[in-house]
């Protein structure tokens, strides 16, 4: 149970942070005549890195369980 909680909690917190950050970090209002630039590039890279890291950690934990 503790292992599940230690895997789920960081991923849940990362998702919440990634969802809340854009609404908190608004810089200034966009001029009506200018198209806003997307900020999605960096967030997508961070989300992919977190998903890969969590998948690797989960795989390592599963291998340790099988070996025991």
Secondary structure, DSSP 8 states (H G I E B T S, - for coil): -HHHHHHHHHHHHHHHHHHHHHHH---S---TTS-----HHHHHHHHHHHHHHHHHHHHHHHHHHHH-
